[in-house]
Amino acid sequence: MFRSYAETPPKGWNSWDSFGASVTEEEVLGNAEVMAKSLKDYGWEYIVVDIQWYEPLADSCAYHPFIELRQDEYSRLIPAENRFPSSRGGLGFKPLADAVHAMGLKFGIHTMRGIPRQAVHGNSPILGTQKTARDIADTNSICPWNTDMYGVDNTKDGAQAYYDSLLALYASWGVDFLKVDDIADSKLYGTHSGEIELIRKVIDSCGRPMVLSLSPEPAPIERGTFFQRNANMWRLTDDLWDNWEQLYDMFGRCGKWSAFVGAGTWPDCDMLPLGHIGARTVADGSEARLTRFTKEEQRSLMTLWSIFRSPLLFGGDLRKLDDWTRSLLTEPYLIDAHQNGRDAREVYRKEELVIWVSESDTRKYVACFNLSDEPARLPEVAGEWLQSIGGEMHEVWANRTVSVAEAQTTFLAAHGVALFVTR
């Protein structure tokens, strides 16, 4: 059952926020080494190579339109050898995946839905069928922001064989996590249900468990049960960056989607743009920076993502991991809420004050958020939820033990959070 591939929400690192489309093997291994040494014991395990690992000249978040990509003889994209030298000789990502696995971690890649345009234009063959790339392509189904692919018409003879061969290749490399893009909700075409169902079927029969993550855009909530049936993760937003407006917006999205959270199926708030990011989000590296989120905003982000139980994919360069950011990623109470929580839900929202509650086998959680630009007192209604904890409780971010009465006098910083837990 595919849900067993991600019984708890996945945690890992993704290359996009730091390196855009241009990450290299050296950078992937460097980040994996830090995760293995410093974060693996806290449940962080996936190392995910994001978009355009098959593009030899990639240098930033910007895509080079209609550039020649690395491709094998069966219409399947393969790693660019200049960026991933261990892939030479037709080995693909297997040597890199083996190195990541040897560290006790899991390996993931990004892919675009569909079949390469250059394969269609060259009418290249598909393994396991007499049909060709041109036979299965839907040339009217194109990504509005990237020129690499045409869609696959899942009703065409040969479509199944193409995805069979593609997922067989990924399985042979040792892929544990597959992020498929331009599929959860396209600006032009909505949810690509046919291709999602085809990919789900092939993953289930390819012989290797893979977490299936669908991107991007705000996935339509009316398709929530469809996503639960077919994916382990699906994105609730377009790319999330380090600005308050997007973080503020996520509170509304989480409130609506909490009913769809469950073992193996995780609505995805997107990556954590924390720590050192932006090293190559533009070609000259001028965007390299520490996250623009304030410390209060970082605590609010980590608390919301954890209590809601979103997947956690860190976007910063782990080789530059600072003590502050590491403390956010290894906070024991957040780990418990994220991995073991249940029945998480928003129970109060008035103006800019929001309360979420959750519980695990050992603790109850009450998270009080202040979304306004000014400090604010804890809302009076918080008292009834604090009473459910009872007696003394621990306030995580202030690192203090308080009674219910003391907790009710708490002031919340602008954009900040107080997280109360059973002591």
C-alpha positions as CSV (number, residue, x, y, z in Angstrom):
1,M,0.0,0.0,0.0
2,F,1.6,3.3,-1.1
3,R,0.5,5.1,2.1
4,S,3.1,2.9,4.0
5,Y,5.8,4.7,2.1
6,A,5.2,7.8,4.2
7,E,3.4,6.8,7.4
8,T,4.7,10.0,9.0
9,P,5.3,13.3,7.1
10,P,8.6,13.2,5.2
11,K,11.6,15.2,6.4
12,G,14.6,16.1,4.3
13,W,16.5,18.6,2.2
14,N,15.8,19.9,-1.3
15,S,18.3,21.8,-3.5
16,W,15.9,24.4,-5.0
17,D,16.0,27.3,-2.5
18,S,19.8,27.4,-2.5
19,F,20.9,26.3,-6.0
20,G,17.9,26.7,-8.3
21,A,18.2,24.5,-11.3
22,S,22.0,24.3,-11.2
23,V,22.9,22.1,-8.2
24,T,25.9,19.9,-8.6
25,E,26.9,16.4,-7.3
26,E,29.5,17.9,-5.0
27,E,26.8,20.2,-3.4
28,V,24.3,17.4,-3.0
29,L,26.9,15.2,-1.3
30,G,28.1,18.0,0.9
31,N,24.5,18.6,2.1
32,A,23.9,14.9,2.6
33,E,27.0,14.6,4.8
34,V,25.8,17.3,7.1
35,M,22.4,15.8,7.3
36,A,23.8,12.4,8.1
37,K,26.1,13.9,10.8
38,S,23.8,16.5,12.4
39,L,20.2,15.8,11.6
40,K,19.6,12.1,10.8
41,D,19.1,11.3,14.4
42,Y,16.2,13.8,14.5
43,G,14.3,12.1,11.6
44,W,15.7,14.0,8.7
45,E,16.4,11.6,5.9
46,Y,15.6,12.6,2.3
47,I,18.1,14.3,0.0
48,V,16.2,15.6,-3.1
49,V,17.8,16.9,-6.3
50,D,15.4,19.4,-7.7
51,I,14.6,20.5,-11.3
52,Q,16.8,20.3,-14.4
53,W,19.5,17.9,-13.3
54,Y,19.6,16.9,-17.0
55,E,20.4,20.5,-18.2
56,P,24.2,20.9,-18.8
57,L,24.2,24.8,-18.8
58,A,21.9,25.5,-15.9
59,D,23.2,28.3,-13.7
60,S,20.3,29.7,-11.6
61,C,16.5,29.5,-11.1
62,A,16.1,30.8,-14.6
63,Y,15.4,28.2,-17.3
64,H,17.1,28.3,-20.8
65,P,14.2,27.9,-23.3
66,F,14.4,25.0,-25.7
67,I,18.0,24.1,-24.7
68,E,19.3,20.7,-25.5
69,L,19.0,18.3,-22.6
70,R,20.7,15.0,-21.7
71,Q,18.6,12.1,-22.9
72,D,19.0,8.4,-23.4
73,E,18.0,6.4,-26.5
74,Y,14.5,5.7,-25.1
75,S,13.3,9.3,-24.6
76,R,14.2,9.5,-20.9
77,L,16.1,12.3,-19.4
78,I,19.4,11.5,-17.7
79,P,21.8,13.5,-15.5
80,A,24.1,16.0,-17.1
81,E,27.6,14.5,-16.7
82,N,29.3,17.8,-16.2
83,R,27.3,18.5,-13.1
84,F,27.0,14.9,-11.9
85,P,30.2,13.2,-13.0
86,S,29.5,9.9,-11.3
87,S,26.6,9.4,-13.9
88,R,29.1,8.9,-16.8
89,G,29.0,5.7,-18.7
90,G,25.2,5.4,-18.5
91,L,25.2,4.9,-14.7
92,G,22.6,7.7,-14.2
93,F,22.0,8.6,-10.6
94,K,22.8,5.2,-9.1
95,P,26.3,6.1,-7.9
96,L,25.0,9.2,-6.2
97,A,22.0,7.4,-4.7
98,D,24.3,4.7,-3.5
99,A,26.5,7.3,-1.8
100,V,23.4,8.9,-0.1
101,H,22.1,5.4,1.0
102,A,25.6,4.6,2.4
103,M,25.1,7.5,4.8
104,G,21.8,6.0,6.1
105,L,19.7,8.5,4.1
106,K,17.2,8.3,1.2
107,F,17.5,9.8,-2.3
108,G,15.0,11.7,-4.3
109,I,14.7,13.6,-7.6
110,H,12.4,16.1,-9.3
111,T,10.9,15.4,-12.6
112,M,8.5,17.3,-14.9
113,R,5.3,15.5,-16.0
114,G,5.3,14.3,-19.6
115,I,7.9,13.5,-22.2
116,P,10.8,15.7,-23.4
117,R,9.9,18.0,-26.3
118,Q,13.2,17.1,-28.0
119,A,12.2,13.4,-27.9
120,V,9.0,14.3,-29.6
121,H,10.6,16.5,-32.2
122,G,13.2,13.7,-32.9
123,N,10.5,11.0,-32.7
124,S,12.7,8.9,-30.5
125,P,11.7,5.4,-29.5
126,I,10.1,4.2,-26.2
127,L,11.4,1.1,-24.4
128,G,8.9,-1.8,-24.5
129,T,6.7,-0.7,-27.4
130,Q,6.8,0.1,-31.1
131,K,5.2,3.4,-30.4
132,T,7.4,6.5,-30.3
133,A,7.6,9.7,-28.4
134,R,5.5,11.5,-31.0
135,D,2.7,8.9,-30.7
136,I,2.1,9.5,-27.0
137,A,2.7,13.2,-26.7
138,D,0.0,15.8,-26.2
139,T,1.6,18.7,-27.9
140,N,-1.2,21.0,-26.7
141,S,-0.4,20.2,-23.1
142,I,2.6,22.3,-22.1
143,C,4.0,23.8,-19.0
144,P,3.5,27.6,-19.0
145,W,6.9,28.3,-17.2
146,N,9.3,25.6,-18.5
147,T,9.9,24.4,-22.1
148,D,11.4,21.0,-21.3
149,M,8.3,18.8,-21.8
150,Y,5.1,18.0,-23.6
151,G,2.3,16.3,-21.7
152,V,1.6,12.6,-22.2
153,D,-1.8,11.6,-23.3
154,N,-2.6,8.7,-20.9
155,T,-5.2,7.3,-23.3
156,K,-2.7,6.7,-26.1
157,D,-1.1,3.3,-26.7
158,G,2.5,3.5,-25.6
159,A,1.8,6.0,-22.7
160,Q,1.9,3.2,-20.1
161,A,5.1,1.8,-21.6
162,Y,6.8,5.1,-21.4
163,Y,6.0,5.6,-17.8
164,D,6.8,2.0,-17.1
165,S,10.3,2.5,-18.6
166,L,10.8,5.8,-16.8
167,L,9.9,4.5,-13.4
168,A,11.9,1.3,-14.0
169,L,14.9,3.6,-14.7
170,Y,14.4,5.6,-11.5
171,A,14.0,2.4,-9.5
172,S,17.2,1.0,-10.9
173,W,19.0,4.2,-9.8
174,G,17.6,3.7,-6.2
175,V,15.2,6.6,-6.1
176,D,13.1,6.8,-2.9
177,F,11.3,10.1,-3.4
178,L,9.8,11.4,-6.6
179,K,8.6,15.0,-6.9
180,V,6.6,15.5,-10.1
181,D,6.0,19.1,-11.2
182,D,3.4,20.9,-13.3
183,I,0.9,18.3,-12.3
184,A,-1.1,19.1,-9.1
185,D,-2.6,22.2,-10.6
186,S,-1.4,23.8,-13.8
187,K,-2.1,27.5,-14.5
188,L,-3.5,26.4,-17.9
189,Y,-5.1,23.0,-17.5
190,G,-5.9,22.4,-13.8
191,T,-5.1,19.0,-12.2
192,H,-3.5,16.5,-14.6
193,S,-5.6,13.6,-13.2
194,G,-4.8,11.1,-16.0
195,E,-1.0,11.4,-15.7
196,I,-1.2,11.3,-11.9
197,E,-3.2,8.1,-12.0
198,L,-0.8,6.6,-14.5
199,I,2.3,7.5,-12.4
200,R,0.6,6.2,-9.3
201,K,-0.1,2.8,-11.0
202,V,3.5,2.6,-12.3
203,I,5.1,3.4,-8.9
204,D,3.0,0.7,-7.3
205,S,4.2,-1.9,-9.7
206,C,7.9,-0.8,-10.3
207,G,9.3,-2.9,-7.4
208,R,10.6,0.0,-5.3
209,P,8.7,2.1,-2.8
210,M,8.8,5.8,-3.7
211,V,7.2,8.7,-2.0
212,L,5.1,10.6,-4.6
213,S,5.1,14.4,-4.2
214,L,3.0,16.5,-6.5
215,S,3.7,20.2,-7.4
216,P,3.0,23.1,-7.7
217,E,0.3,25.7,-7.4
218,P,-2.5,25.7,-4.8
219,A,-3.9,22.2,-5.2
220,P,-7.7,22.6,-5.5
221,I,-9.3,21.5,-2.3
222,E,-12.2,20.0,-4.2
223,R,-9.8,17.4,-5.4
224,G,-8.6,16.5,-1.9
225,T,-9.8,12.9,-1.8
226,F,-8.3,12.4,-5.3
227,F,-4.9,13.5,-4.0
228,Q,-5.3,11.2,-1.0
229,R,-5.9,8.3,-3.2
230,N,-3.0,8.9,-5.5
231,A,-0.2,10.8,-3.8
232,N,1.8,11.0,-0.5
233,M,2.2,14.8,-0.7
234,W,0.6,17.6,-2.7
235,R,1.4,21.3,-2.7
236,L,-0.9,23.9,-1.2
237,T,0.9,26.8,-2.7
238,D,3.2,28.0,-5.4
239,D,6.9,28.3,-4.4
240,L,7.1,29.7,-0.9
241,W,9.9,32.1,-0.2
242,D,11.0,34.1,2.8
243,N,8.4,36.8,3.0
244,W,5.7,37.3,5.6
245,E,2.8,37.7,3.1
246,Q,3.2,34.1,1.9
247,L,3.6,32.8,5.5
248,Y,0.5,34.7,6.6
249,D,-1.5,33.2,3.7
250,M,-0.5,29.7,4.7
251,F,-2.5,29.9,7.9
252,G,-5.7,30.1,5.9
253,R,-4.7,27.2,3.7
254,C,-3.7,25.0,6.6
255,G,-7.0,25.7,8.3
256,K,-8.9,24.5,5.2
257,W,-6.8,21.4,4.5
258,S,-6.3,19.9,8.0
259,A,-9.1,17.4,7.5
260,F,-7.0,15.8,4.7
261,V,-4.0,15.1,6.9
262,G,-3.4,11.4,7.6
263,A,-1.0,8.5,7.5
264,G,0.7,8.4,4.1
265,T,-1.2,11.5,2.7
266,W,0.2,14.9,3.6
267,P,-0.9,18.3,2.3
268,D,2.4,20.1,1.6
269,C,3.0,23.7,2.7
270,D,6.2,23.7,0.6
271,M,9.8,24.0,1.6
272,L,11.4,25.7,4.5
273,P,13.3,28.8,3.2
274,L,15.5,29.0,6.3
275,G,19.2,29.4,6.9
276,H,21.5,30.3,4.1
277,I,19.5,30.4,0.8
278,G,19.6,31.9,-2.7
279,A,23.2,31.0,-3.5
280,R,22.3,30.6,-7.2
281,T,18.7,31.7,-7.5
282,V,20.2,34.2,-9.9
283,A,23.1,33.5,-12.1
284,D,25.6,35.8,-10.4
285,G,24.8,34.6,-6.9
286,S,23.8,38.1,-5.7
287,E,20.7,36.7,-4.0
288,A,22.7,34.6,-1.5
289,R,21.5,35.5,1.9
290,L,20.3,34.4,5.3
291,T,16.5,34.0,5.3
292,R,14.6,37.3,5.4
293,F,12.2,35.8,8.0
294,T,12.6,37.3,11.5
295,K,13.3,34.9,14.3
296,E,9.7,35.2,15.4
297,E,8.5,34.4,11.9
298,Q,10.8,31.4,11.7
299,R,9.3,30.1,15.0
300,S,5.8,30.7,13.7
301,L,6.6,28.9,10.4
302,M,8.2,25.8,12.1
303,T,5.3,25.7,14.7
304,L,2.6,25.8,12.0
305,W,4.3,23.3,9.6
306,S,4.9,20.9,12.6
307,I,1.5,21.0,14.3
308,F,-0.3,20.9,10.9
309,R,2.1,18.0,10.0
310,S,3.3,19.3,6.6
311,P,6.2,17.5,5.1
312,L,9.4,19.4,6.0
313,L,11.9,19.9,3.2
314,F,14.7,22.3,4.2
315,G,15.9,24.6,1.5
316,G,19.0,26.2,3.1
317,D,22.6,25.1,2.4
318,L,23.2,22.7,5.2
319,R,27.0,23.2,4.8
320,K,26.4,26.6,6.3
321,L,23.9,25.5,9.0
322,D,24.1,27.8,12.0
323,D,23.2,27.0,15.6
324,W,19.9,29.0,15.5
325,T,18.6,27.2,12.5
326,R,19.7,23.8,13.7
327,S,17.8,24.4,17.0
328,L,14.6,24.9,15.0
329,L,15.2,21.7,13.1
330,T,15.9,19.6,16.2
331,E,13.4,21.0,18.7
332,P,12.0,17.9,20.5
333,Y,8.5,19.2,21.0
334,L,8.1,20.1,17.4
335,I,9.4,16.7,16.3
336,D,6.8,15.0,18.6
337,A,3.9,17.1,17.3
338,H,5.1,16.6,13.7
339,Q,5.7,12.9,13.7
340,N,3.2,11.7,16.4
341,G,0.5,14.4,16.5
342,R,-3.1,13.7,15.7
343,D,-6.4,15.7,15.3
344,A,-4.5,18.9,14.7
345,R,-6.8,21.7,13.9
346,E,-7.4,25.5,14.0
347,V,-9.9,26.1,16.9
348,Y,-9.9,29.9,16.9
349,R,-9.3,32.8,14.6
350,K,-10.3,36.3,15.2
351,E,-8.7,39.2,13.5
352,E,-5.0,38.4,13.7
353,L,-5.0,35.9,16.5
354,V,-5.0,32.2,15.7
355,I,-5.0,29.1,17.9
356,W,-4.1,25.5,16.9
357,V,-4.4,22.4,19.0
358,S,-3.0,18.9,18.7
359,E,-2.0,16.0,20.8
360,S,0.3,13.0,20.7
361,D,0.3,9.9,22.9
362,T,2.3,11.8,25.6
363,R,1.4,15.4,25.2
364,K,-1.2,18.0,24.3
365,Y,-0.3,21.1,22.3
366,V,-1.8,24.6,22.2
367,A,-0.1,27.0,19.7
368,C,-1.2,30.7,19.9
369,F,-0.1,32.8,16.9
370,N,-0.2,36.6,16.5
371,L,-0.4,37.4,12.8
372,S,-0.5,41.2,13.4
373,D,2.3,43.7,13.1
374,E,2.0,44.6,16.8
375,P,2.5,42.7,20.0
376,A,-0.8,41.3,21.4
377,R,-2.1,39.7,24.6
378,L,-3.1,36.0,24.4
379,P,-6.9,35.9,23.5
380,E,-9.1,35.2,26.5
381,V,-10.5,32.1,24.7
382,A,-7.1,30.5,24.9
383,G,-7.8,29.8,28.5
384,E,-10.2,26.9,27.8
385,W,-7.6,25.2,25.6
386,L,-4.9,25.8,28.2
387,Q,-7.1,24.2,30.8
388,S,-7.1,21.1,28.8
389,I,-3.4,20.8,29.3
390,G,-3.9,21.3,33.1
391,G,-1.6,22.1,35.9
392,E,1.9,23.3,34.9
393,M,2.9,23.4,31.3
394,H,6.0,24.2,29.3
395,E,6.1,27.2,26.9
396,V,8.5,26.0,24.3
397,W,9.9,29.2,22.8
398,A,10.3,31.1,26.0
399,N,11.6,27.9,27.6
400,R,9.7,28.4,30.9
401,T,7.3,26.4,33.0
402,V,4.0,28.3,33.7
403,S,0.6,27.7,35.3
404,V,-2.6,28.2,33.3
405,A,-3.1,31.6,35.0
406,E,0.5,32.7,34.2
407,A,0.1,31.5,30.6
408,Q,-3.0,33.6,30.1
409,T,-0.9,36.7,30.7
410,T,1.4,35.9,27.8
411,F,2.1,38.7,25.3
412,L,2.7,37.5,21.8
413,A,5.4,39.2,19.7
414,A,4.4,40.6,16.3
415,H,4.3,37.7,13.8
416,G,5.1,35.4,16.8
417,V,3.9,32.3,18.6
418,A,3.6,30.8,22.0
419,L,3.6,27.0,22.0
420,F,2.3,25.4,25.3
421,V,2.7,21.7,25.9
422,T,2.2,19.2,28.6
423,R,5.1,19.3,31.0
